[in-house]
């Protein structure tokens, strides 16, 4: 969407989100969509995935051309953080060695405010033992790590590994999580369920404002890191339950005062939506990166008046792209 001025990008995204909700016959107060924009909509991505184009005696990093598996080499990408861009020549040098011929792609993650860069090859394990050593001389200002790095959020430190999800826009992550907390209206005595909890960045914020947080997470990697992060940040009121939401949520005893959902792009499984409806959670905040699956799930949650959609916000996590992040608030209807 870089051909559009930033304000027009925001308007087009608002229209898409509104249209998806209307198509699912959803109603909310005034059909108002709060749009939370970036002050500077560039250089925001702290994680990137770059495909490797192996050539005779050299290698280039880049992206696939649209609708192809043909790698287009790049020298810069204006939505990625500068430390990631600066590191590209170093990793091209490392990938050029014949011993790295099996490396098809590289994931790079930068910890904002630090010199730490996390790198990971795809397929896993294809980088030879000397890969990082070849890259290091051209990235002397960066600490190259292939295991984990520390990342700050809201004054807390979190361990991050390549295989776990992180919000790629750290600046807007603050905005997103604050809007989620505003919608929850926690007073300190609530029991909260954080579904699709990941490594616990939002969970820690919830713990500071509630009595108890139960994290539901399917990924064993995220659960292990999440439990570690809760110990590191002394969040003693948080506990993890490993498994799918539809399997773990029914085992959480009532009452559930608030429920947070942050599923992947595909949204919630139908069985998960049933479990959420049956949980009796008084308030729900749903964070979504795909308007179509958000609208589908909201329609199921609001079916027969079980929940009412109270507020909708668009948090622009992905400027210059068509991707849309939103956060909505729902309330349980007592008679439903």
QUILIN-V60238 format. One line per field, one symbol per residue. burial: 1 if it has 9 or more other ideal C-beta (glycine too) atoms within 8 Angstrom, else 0. A space follows every 50 residues. Layout:
BEGIN
burial->???
END
This chain:
BEGIN
burial->00000100110111011101110101010010111101001011111111 11100000111111000000100100101110111111011111111001 00111111111101011111110001100011011100100101100111 11100111111001011111011111101110110100011111111111 11111110110111111010111011111101101001011000110111 01000111111110001100011111101011111111111011111111 110011101111111111110001111111111000
END
